Amino acid sequence: MPQVTFSTFILSLASSALVQLGEVPNPESGATEQDLVIAKHTIDILTMLEEKTKQCLDSDEARLLEGILYELRMKYVMKKVD
């Protein structure tokens, strides 16, 4: 198992969001599933973490979180429009 850091935690949540958005197969079942309600909840968790840790992150962590949130939000919006 990789060492648990803020970045690996964020990447783990982002991976879950990608599964929930139906962007990648569920690693347990191998099936591609979509649950936009849960995906939005995961994105909201990441947003809350960004807000609560704003002054504590180094520049790499802040950039990673900002980039992940941008990508997930765009994917979510595209799914909601479909």
CORSUL-V280873 format. One record per residue. N is the residue number from 1. RES is the residue in three letters. SS is DSSP state (H for helix, E for strand, L for the rest). Layout:
N_RES_SS ; N_RES_SS
This chain:
1_MET_L ; 2_PRO_L ; 3_GLN_L ; 4_VAL_L ; 5_THR_L ; 6_PHE_H ; 7_SER_H ; 8_THR_H ; 9_PHE_H ; 10_ILE_H ; 11_LEU_H ; 12_SER_H ; 13_LEU_H ; 14_ALA_H ; 15_SER_H ; 16_SER_H ; 17_ALA_H ; 18_LEU_H ; 19_VAL_H ; 20_GLN_H ; 21_LEU_L ; 22_GLY_L ; 23_GLU_L ; 24_VAL_L ; 25_PRO_L ; 26_ASN_L ; 27_PRO_L ; 28_GLU_L ; 29_SER_L ; 30_GLY_L ; 31_ALA_L ; 32_THR_L ; 33_GLU_L ; 34_GLN_L ; 35_ASP_L ; 36_LEU_H ; 37_VAL_H ; 38_ILE_H ; 39_ALA_H ; 40_LYS_H ; 41_HIS_H ; 42_THR_H ; 43_ILE_H ; 44_ASP_H ; 45_ILE_H ; 46_LEU_H ; 47_THR_H ; 48_MET_H ; 49_LEU_H ; 50_GLU_H ; 51_GLU_H ; 52_LYS_H ; 53_THR_L ; 54_LYS_L ; 55_GLN_L ; 56_CYS_L ; 57_LEU_L ; 58_ASP_L ; 59_SER_H ; 60_ASP_H ; 61_GLU_H ; 62_ALA_H ; 63_ARG_H ; 64_LEU_H ; 65_LEU_H ; 66_GLU_H ; 67_GLY_H ; 68_ILE_H ; 69_LEU_H ; 70_TYR_H ; 71_GLU_H ; 72_LEU_H ; 73_ARG_H ; 74_MET_H ; 75_LYS_H ; 76_TYR_H ; 77_VAL_H ; 78_MET_H ; 79_LYS_H ; 80_LYS_H ; 81_VAL_H ; 82_ASP_L
